[in-house]
């Protein structure tokens, strides 16, 4: 679906298909589902409500930013259209930082 729309989207959004795939995979506990057999996925899937909440929050951000972008005039769009990759968003928001773990269990202390 995104492939059809890619030419009209801001260049900084080219990661969206990959980021949304990662979001759905991590949220469902099936981050490597496309590389495993069905039996392995069922055995190894580790569904967690924390990651589901992260996925919902990221999807909310994407939907909000796309809606905002569509409402603005073309001259305003280029400068304001910012959607980080899922991994960047996790780190910037403090939800997951490599080496520190997953928020809220091991959130960075500020």
WODAHU-V58340 format. One record per residue. RES is the residue in one letter. PSI is psi as a letter, one per 40 degrees, with the letter a starting at -180 (none if undefined). Layout:
res: (RES,RES)
psi: (PSI,PSI)
This chain:
res: (X,X,X,X,X,X,X,X,X,X,X,X,X,X,X,X,X,X,X,X,X,X,X,X,X,X,X,X,X,X,X,X,X,X,X,X,X,X,X,X,X,X,X,X,X,X,X,X,X,X,X,X,X,X,X,X,X,X,X,X,X,X,X,X,X,X,X,X,X,X,X,X,X,X,X,X,X,X,X,X,X,X,X,X,X,X,X,X,X,X,X,X,X,X,X,X,X,X,X,X,X,X,X,X,X,X,X,X,X,X)
psi: (d,d,d,d,e,d,d,e,i,i,d,e,e,e,e,d,d,d,d,d,d,d,d,d,d,d,d,e,e,f,d,f,d,e,e,i,i,d,d,d,d,d,d,e,h,g,h,h,d,d,d,d,d,d,d,d,d,d,d,d,d,d,d,d,d,d,d,d,d,d,d,i,i,d,d,d,d,d,d,e,g,h,h,i,i,d,d,d,d,d,d,d,e,e,d,h,h,h,e,d,a,h,i,e,d,f,i,h,h,none)
